[in-house]
Amino acid sequence: MNQRELLLLRERIRHSTAHVMADVVKRMYPNVKLAIGPPTEDGFYYDFLVEKPFNDEDIKNIEDKMSEVIAQDLKFEYFEYSRQEVLELNQSEPLKLEIIAEIPDEEVISTYRHGSFEDLCAGPHVGSTGKIPAFKLLNVAGAYWRGDENRPMLQRIYGTAFESAELLEQHLNRIEEAKKRDHRNLGKELDLFSIHEETGPGLIIWHPKGSIVRNLFEDFWKKEHYRRGYDLVHTPNVGRADLWRTSGHLEFFKENMFAASEMDGQEYYLKPMNCPFHIMYYKSSLRSYRDLPMRIGELGTVYRYERGGTLHGMLRVRGFTQDDAHIFCTPDQIESEINGVLDLTFQVLSAFGFEEFELNLSTRPEKAVGSDEQWELAENSLKNTLESRNLSYGIDDRGGAFYGPKIDLNITDAIGRSWQCTTVQFDFNLPERFGISYVGADGGSHRPYMVHRVIFGSLERFMAILIEHYGGAFPVWLAPIQVLIITIADRHSDYATSILDKLVGSNIRAQIDDRNERMNSKIREAQLQKIPYMFVVGDREIEVESVGVRSRTEGDLGMMTVDEVLRKMKDEIEPVVGYK
């Protein structure tokens, strides 16, 4: 079974399990109203309108009853209905009636039935309930109907299902490990960031320690981009309405934009994207084919209105900084530029500890802008580049945006989860809308190809991924505090200060803990803060001009001179970032 077949099997299993759950909930709580129950990437859920919230005991009872239904091996049967018939079938289900009302007249309306339970559904499903090998209900949470805070609050029961009990157990273990690594908890424990109702949901306050990490990967990002011929710019956080009208955002993206503010009789919007500003830079001068390729990059903060129910720590926010870049090039430069982007991507992501990647190519959808020639050249360029590098990739047929094909790259973290980060996206829409051009070798005017790409995606989201990937224990080069100097008594403070000065002079981030606390207590706290190195100083250390070294990963290393430890630390840092 290939990967695609496996994913389809899991989708059928999870979709079927969601139906079984709805069946059981309806039997146990007859007054419940049904909403929707789709499969997801890692499991499934079903939304219910209930009189009172479900509790843990309810979930356990539902799970037990589901096992009984599965054991009955009830056949899943497909039916089609006229609109009137399906309305009558769901006359006591107001949320289902709302869904039916939105189905186009020409679309087939279908259901799936097992036993006496029948649900509005297009499938797919397994053959019978007995074909559900292993499942587990996970938790329950509130969810607004249609994600609208003005609509009823529903109860959403989450679960998961797999093709074997062994794989289910592995997944449940990953869930437990993920809880330990939750960036929201670690962010608070390690004093990295915070979110406050007073400032607004989805708006991140980066604390000093978190800002150190952010600055490190910003600096690394900038260094690598300059090295590879990018020009970095800074652009405004707001733009006039005319800009967003030309770009099409006011027509197609307005519901995701913050409301306009008026200045000097003109409407201004917080930018949801950096792209139009980079095009403005391109248009600031007459461009020739000799100027191309132009690689324009920016760590630009953007603002998008995300519904409150979708916000999640640093992973889903309303204000975030994208590592945007736009490449303007001629047709014969495309493959070379795509190759360059992939080189940069793999180099940057591997520096942060990500070595496993999945790539996916999304092709032309049914409705698209741009000529057949443009799409064919762009898609072939992406395919050729991937294949020339012997990279395996999946194809999302017709899954591209209306304005161009793309490559998405997913990274795999320490516990096997997949995160979508890098995107390499052609854009045939904005160059046309803004009328950008270059003078070709023939003296004529030509439209450049525009490639939009991000590597991190956003700094906030990438920070969340990093925290969870490392469980907060950042490698030495990324750690906010690389060394904590621990004094045994007050009389050792002067010696500790001299060590601190030497470390800081060697570009090592260090602090002193000279509190009037027991040494073991200080060491334990440093371990909880996941500091890579601890230097213990006392009478003996002063006498031999050394420090007692404890490593987060290697334990007690004994007595060492500061120079010896510095050499060891540099050996850990330099191969990653090339710092000397």
C-alpha positions in Angstrom: 0.0 0.0 0.0 1.5 3.3 -1.1 1.2 6.5 1.0 -1.8 7.8 -0.9 -3.7 4.6 -0.5 -2.9 4.6 3.2 -4.2 8.1 3.7 -7.4 7.2 1.9 -7.9 4.2 4.1 -7.4 6.2 7.2 -9.9 8.8 5.9 -12.5 6.1 5.4 -11.9 4.6 8.8 -12.0 7.9 10.6 -15.1 9.1 8.7 -16.9 5.9 9.5 -15.9 6.2 13.2 -17.3 9.7 13.3 -20.7 8.3 12.1 -20.6 5.6 14.7 -20.0 8.2 17.4 -22.9 10.3 16.1 -25.1 7.3 16.1 -24.3 6.5 19.8 -24.6 10.1 21.0 -28.0 10.3 19.3 -29.2 7.1 21.1 -27.8 8.1 24.5 -29.0 11.7 24.2 -32.1 11.8 22.0 -32.5 15.6 22.3 -29.0 16.3 20.8 -28.9 18.0 17.4 -26.3 16.9 14.9 -23.9 19.2 13.1 -20.9 17.8 11.1 -18.4 15.1 11.6 -15.4 15.1 9.2 -12.2 13.2 9.3 -9.1 15.2 9.9 -5.4 14.7 9.3 -4.9 13.0 12.7 -8.4 11.7 13.5 -12.0 13.0 13.4 -14.5 15.0 15.3 -18.3 15.5 15.5 -20.1 18.6 16.6 -23.3 18.4 18.6 -25.8 20.9 19.9 -26.5 19.8 23.5 -28.5 21.0 26.5 -25.5 20.6 28.8 -21.8 20.0 28.1 -20.3 16.5 27.9 -18.0 15.4 30.8 -15.3 12.8 31.0 -17.7 10.1 32.2 -20.0 10.8 29.2 -17.1 10.4 26.8 -16.1 7.1 28.4 -19.7 5.8 28.1 -19.9 7.0 24.5 -16.7 5.2 23.7 -17.9 1.9 25.3 -21.2 2.0 23.4 -19.2 2.7 20.1 -17.3 -0.5 20.7 -20.6 -2.4 20.9 -21.8 -0.9 17.6 -18.5 -1.7 15.9 -18.7 -5.3 17.1 -22.1 -5.7 15.4 -20.4 -5.3 12.0 -23.2 -3.1 10.6 -23.0 -2.4 6.8 -22.4 1.2 5.6 -24.9 1.8 2.8 -25.0 4.7 0.3 -28.3 6.4 -0.7 -29.3 9.3 -2.9 -32.3 11.5 -2.3 -34.3 14.3 -3.8 -34.1 17.6 -2.0 -37.6 17.2 -0.6 -36.9 13.6 0.6 -33.7 14.6 2.4 -35.5 17.7 4.0 -38.1 15.3 5.4 -35.4 12.9 6.6 -33.7 15.7 8.6 -36.8 17.7 9.7 -35.8 17.4 13.3 -32.2 18.4 12.7 -32.0 22.3 12.2 -28.3 22.4 11.6 -28.5 19.7 8.9 -31.4 21.7 7.3 -29.1 24.7 7.2 -26.4 22.6 5.4 -28.9 21.2 2.9 -30.2 24.7 2.1 -26.6 25.6 0.9 -26.3 22.6 -1.4 -26.6 23.7 -5.1 -29.7 22.4 -6.9 -27.6 20.5 -9.4 -25.6 18.6 -6.8 -26.4 15.1 -5.7 -27.6 14.8 -2.1 -26.5 11.6 -0.5 -26.5 9.8 2.9 -24.8 6.8 4.5 -26.7 4.4 6.7 -25.5 1.8 9.2 -28.2 0.0 11.3 -30.9 2.5 12.0 -28.6 5.6 11.9 -28.5 7.7 8.7 -26.4 10.8 8.2 -26.1 13.4 5.4 -22.8 12.4 3.8 -20.9 12.0 0.5 -18.4 9.4 1.9 -16.1 7.6 1.7 -16.6 4.9 4.3 -15.3 1.4 5.1 -17.6 -1.5 4.2 -19.0 -2.0 7.7 -18.5 -0.9 11.3 -16.5 -4.1 11.9 -13.9 -2.7 9.5 -13.0 -0.1 12.1 -9.9 -1.7 13.7 -8.9 0.6 16.5 -10.2 4.0 17.8 -10.0 6.3 20.8 -12.1 9.3 21.9 -9.6 12.0 23.0 -11.4 15.0 24.4 -14.3 17.4 24.1 -14.2 21.2 23.5 -16.5 24.0 22.6 -16.8 25.2 19.0 -19.1 27.8 17.5 -21.4 26.7 14.7 -19.7 27.6 11.4 -16.9 29.2 13.5 -19.1 32.2 14.1 -19.1 33.7 17.6 -22.7 34.9 17.1 -23.9 31.3 16.4 -24.6 28.6 19.0 -21.8 27.0 20.9 -21.5 23.3 20.1 -19.8 20.4 21.8 -17.0 19.0 19.7 -15.9 15.5 20.5 -12.4 14.7 19.1 -11.2 11.2 18.4 -8.8 9.2 16.3 -8.7 5.9 14.6 -6.1 3.8 12.8 -5.8 0.6 10.8 -4.2 -1.2 13.7 -4.2 -1.2 17.5 -0.4 -0.8 17.5 -0.5 2.3 15.3 -3.2 3.8 17.5 -1.1 3.2 20.6 1.9 4.9 18.9 -0.3 7.8 18.1 -1.6 8.1 21.6 2.0 8.0 22.9 2.8 10.9 20.6 -0.2 12.8 21.9 1.1 12.5 25.4 4.6 13.5 24.4 3.1 16.5 22.5 1.3 17.6 25.7 4.7 17.8 27.4 6.1 19.8 24.5 3.1 22.2 24.2 4.7 25.5 23.3 2.0 27.4 25.2 3.0 25.8 28.5 6.8 25.9 27.8 6.6 29.5 26.6 5.3 30.4 30.0 7.6 28.2 32.0 10.7 29.3 30.1 9.5 33.0 30.0 9.6 33.2 26.2 6.3 34.9 25.3 2.9 35.8 26.5 -0.6 36.7 25.1 -2.9 39.1 27.0 -6.5 39.9 26.7 -5.6 43.6 27.4 -3.5 43.7 24.2 -5.8 41.5 22.2 -6.1 37.8 21.4 -3.6 36.4 18.8 -1.1 39.2 19.4 2.2 38.0 20.8 4.4 39.7 23.4 8.0 38.4 22.9 9.8 38.3 26.2 13.6 39.0 26.3 14.5 35.3 26.2 12.1 34.6 23.4 13.4 37.7 21.6 17.0 36.4 21.8 15.9 33.2 20.0 13.9 35.2 17.4 16.9 37.6 16.8 19.2 34.6 16.3 17.1 33.1 13.6 16.4 36.5 12.1 20.2 37.2 11.9 20.8 33.7 10.5 18.1 34.2 7.9 19.5 37.6 6.9 23.0 36.4 6.6 22.1 33.5 4.3 19.9 35.7 2.1 22.6 38.3 1.6 25.0 35.5 0.9 22.7 34.2 -1.9 22.1 37.6 -3.6 18.9 38.8 -2.0 18.2 42.4 -1.4 16.3 43.0 1.9 13.8 45.8 2.3 11.5 47.3 4.9 8.0 48.3 4.0 5.1 50.0 5.8 2.6 48.2 8.0 -0.3 50.1 6.4 -1.3 50.9 2.9 -4.0 52.9 1.2 -7.2 51.3 0.1 -6.2 51.8 -3.6 -3.2 49.5 -3.2 -5.4 46.7 -1.8 -8.0 47.3 -4.5 -5.4 46.9 -7.2 -4.0 43.8 -5.6 -7.5 42.3 -5.3 -7.3 41.9 -1.6 -10.3 44.1 -1.0 -12.3 42.0 -3.4 -11.2 38.5 -2.3 -9.6 38.8 1.1 -11.4 41.6 2.9 -13.0 39.4 5.5 -9.5 38.4 6.7 -8.3 42.0 6.9 -8.5 44.4 9.9 -11.0 47.2 9.4 -10.0 50.3 7.6 -8.9 53.5 9.4 -9.3 56.9 7.8 -6.6 59.5 7.5 -6.7 62.7 5.3 -10.0 61.5 3.8 -8.4 58.3 2.6 -8.9 54.7 3.9 -5.8 52.8 5.1 -5.6 49.1 5.9 -3.1 47.1 8.0 -1.3 44.9 5.5 -2.3 41.3 5.4 0.6 40.5 3.0 3.9 42.0 1.9 3.6 41.2 -1.8 2.1 44.6 -3.1 4.9 46.5 -1.3 7.6 44.5 -3.0 5.9 45.1 -6.3 6.0 48.8 -5.5 9.7 48.6 -5.0 10.1 46.8 -8.4 8.0 49.5 -10.0 10.1 52.3 -8.5 12.5 52.1 -11.5 12.6 51.0 -15.1 13.8 47.4 -15.1 15.9 45.7 -17.7 16.5 42.0 -18.4 20.0 42.8 -17.1 18.5 43.6 -13.7 17.0 40.1 -13.4 16.7 38.0 -11.5 15.7 40.3 -8.7 15.4 38.7 -5.3 13.6 40.9 -2.8 13.2 39.7 0.8 11.7 41.0 4.0 10.9 40.0 7.5 7.6 41.9 7.3 4.9 41.9 10.0 1.4 41.4 8.7 -2.1 41.4 10.3 -5.0 39.2 9.5 -8.3 38.7 11.2 -8.5 35.2 12.4 -11.7 34.1 14.2 -11.3 33.8 17.9 -12.0 30.1 18.0 -9.2 29.3 15.6 -6.4 31.1 17.6 -3.8 28.8 19.1 -0.8 30.1 21.0 1.9 31.1 18.4 0.6 28.7 15.8 -2.4 30.7 14.8 -2.3 34.4 15.5 -3.5 37.8 14.2 -0.2 39.6 14.0 2.9 37.7 12.6 6.1 38.3 10.8 6.6 36.5 7.5 10.0 35.7 6.0 8.7 36.8 2.6 10.7 37.0 -0.6 9.7 37.6 -4.2 11.8 36.7 -7.1 11.3 38.5 -10.4 12.9 36.7 -13.3 12.8 35.8 -17.0 11.5 32.5 -18.3 14.9 31.0 -18.8 15.9 31.8 -15.2 13.0 30.0 -13.5 14.6 26.6 -12.9 17.8 28.0 -11.6 15.9 30.3 -9.2 13.7 27.4 -7.9 16.9 25.4 -7.4 18.4 28.3 -5.5 15.3 28.5 -3.2 15.5 24.8 -2.5 19.2 25.0 -1.7 18.5 27.8 0.7 15.5 26.1 2.3 17.3 22.8 3.0 20.4 24.6 4.4 18.3 26.9 6.7 16.0 24.2 8.0 18.7 21.7 8.6 20.5 24.3 10.7 17.5 24.3 13.0 17.5 20.5 13.3 15.1 19.5 10.6 16.4 16.8 8.3 13.2 15.0 7.2 11.1 16.6 4.5 7.9 15.9 2.5 7.3 17.8 -0.7 4.1 18.3 -2.5 3.4 19.9 -5.9 0.0 21.6 -6.5 -1.1 22.0 -10.1 -3.5 24.2 -12.0 -7.1 24.3 -10.7 -10.1 24.5 -12.9 -10.4 28.3 -12.5 -7.1 30.1 -12.9 -5.5 33.3 -14.2 -2.6 33.3 -16.5 -2.0 31.7 -19.9 -1.6 28.0 -20.7 2.0 28.8 -21.7 2.7 30.3 -18.3 1.2 27.4 -16.3 2.9 24.8 -18.4 6.3 26.5 -18.0 5.9 27.0 -14.3 4.6 23.5 -13.5 7.3 21.9 -15.7 10.0 24.1 -14.0 8.9 22.9 -10.6 8.7 19.3 -11.6 12.1 19.4 -13.4 13.8 20.9 -10.4 12.4 18.4 -8.0 13.3 15.5 -10.3 16.8 16.7 -11.2 17.5 16.7 -7.4 16.0 13.1 -7.1 13.5 14.4 -4.6 10.3 12.4 -4.1 7.1 14.4 -4.1 3.4 14.0 -4.1 1.1 15.8 -6.6 -2.1 17.6 -5.5 -3.7 17.6 -8.9 -5.6 20.9 -9.5 -4.8 21.9 -5.9 -2.8 25.0 -6.8 -4.0 28.5 -6.1 -5.9 30.3 -8.9 -2.8 32.5 -9.5 -0.1 29.8 -9.9 1.3 26.4 -9.1 3.4 25.8 -6.0 5.7 23.5 -4.0 4.9 23.0 -0.3 7.5 21.5 2.0 6.6 19.8 5.3 9.2 19.2 8.0 9.1 16.3 10.5 9.7 17.1 14.1 11.3 15.1 16.9 8.1 13.1 17.6 7.1 12.5 14.0 4.6 15.3 13.4 4.5 17.0 10.1 4.5 20.8 9.8 4.0 22.8 6.7 6.6 25.6 6.5 8.2 26.4 3.1 6.1 27.4 0.1 7.4 28.2 -3.4 4.5 29.8 -5.2 4.2 31.3 -8.7 2.0 34.3 -9.0 0.5 35.2 -12.4 -2.1 37.5 -10.9 -0.2 40.4 -9.2 2.3 41.1 -12.1 -0.7 41.5 -14.4 -2.8 43.6 -11.9 0.1 46.0 -11.3 1.3 46.0 -14.8 5.0 45.3 -14.1 7.4 44.8 -16.9 11.0 44.7 -17.9 12.9 45.7 -21.1 14.1 42.6 -22.8 17.2 42.0 -25.0 15.0 42.7 -28.0 14.1 46.1 -26.7 10.5 45.1 -26.1 8.4 45.2 -23.0 8.0 41.8 -21.2 6.1 40.6 -18.1 8.5 39.0 -15.5 7.7 35.8 -13.8 7.1 36.3 -10.1 7.9 33.7 -7.5 6.7 34.2 -4.0 8.4 32.1 -1.3 8.6 31.7 2.5 11.0 29.3 4.4 9.8 29.6 8.0 6.3 30.6 7.1 6.1 33.0 10.0 8.5 33.7 12.8 5.8 33.1 15.4 4.7 29.8 14.0 8.3 28.6 13.5 9.1 29.6 17.1 6.2 27.4 18.3 7.4 24.5 16.1 11.0 25.0 17.4 9.8 25.0 21.1 7.9 21.8 20.6 10.6 20.1 18.4 13.2 20.6 21.1 10.8 20.4 24.1 12.2 23.9 25.1 15.7 22.5 25.3 17.2 24.5 22.4 20.6 23.6 21.1 23.5 25.6 22.4 23.5 28.1 19.5 19.8 28.9 20.0 19.6 28.8 23.8 18.6 32.2 25.2 21.0 31.6 28.2 23.9 29.3 27.2 25.7 29.3 30.5 24.5 29.9 34.0 27.3 30.6 36.5 26.3 29.3 40.0 28.1 30.6 43.1 28.3 28.5 46.2 28.6 31.5 48.6 28.7 35.3 48.4 32.5 35.4 48.5 32.6 33.8 45.1 30.7 36.6 43.3 33.8 38.5 42.2 35.3 35.4 40.5 31.9 34.6 38.9 31.8 38.2 37.5 35.3 37.8 36.0 34.1 34.5 34.3 31.0 36.3 33.1 33.1 39.0 31.5 35.2 36.5 29.7 32.2 34.6 28.4 30.4 37.7 27.2 33.7 38.8 25.5 33.6 35.5 23.6 30.0 36.1 22.4 28.5 33.6 24.9 25.2 34.5 26.5 25.7 34.0 30.2 24.2 35.0 33.6 25.2 34.7 37.2 23.0 33.1 39.9 24.4 34.4 43.1 21.2 34.2 45.1 21.4 33.1 48.8 20.1 29.6 47.9 21.5 26.1 48.2 23.7 25.1 45.2 21.6 22.0 44.5 18.4 24.2 44.4 20.1 26.5 41.8 21.2 23.6 39.7 17.7 22.0 39.7 16.2 25.4 38.7 18.8 25.7 35.9 17.9 22.2 34.7 14.2 23.2 34.6 15.1 26.2 32.6 16.9 23.9 30.2 20.1 25.8 30.2 22.9 24.0 28.2 25.8 24.6 30.6 26.2 25.4 34.3 29.4 26.6 35.8 29.7 26.0 39.5 32.2 28.2 41.3 33.5 27.9 44.9 36.7 28.0 46.9 38.3 25.0 45.1 37.4 26.4 41.6 38.9 29.8 42.4 42.1 28.1 43.8 42.8 26.3 40.4 41.3 29.0 38.2 38.6 26.6 36.8 34.9 26.0 37.0 32.8 22.9 37.8 31.0 22.1 34.6 27.6 20.5 34.2 26.2 19.8 30.8 22.4 19.5 30.1 23.1 16.6 27.8 26.3 15.0 29.2 25.9 15.5 33.0 28.8 16.4 35.3 32.0 17.0 33.3 34.1 17.8 36.3 36.6 20.6 36.6 37.6 22.5 33.4 39.2 25.8 32.6 37.0 28.4 31.0 39.1 28.2 27.8 38.5 24.5 27.6 34.7 24.9 27.9 34.7 27.7 25.4 36.5 25.4 22.9 33.9 22.7 23.5 31.0 25.1 23.1 32.4 26.6 19.9 32.7 23.1 18.5 29.0 22.7 19.0 28.1 26.1 17.6 30.4 26.7 14.6 29.3 23.7 12.5 25.7 24.9 12.6 26.0 28.6 11.9 29.5 29.1 10.9 30.3 31.6 13.6 33.9 32.1 14.4 
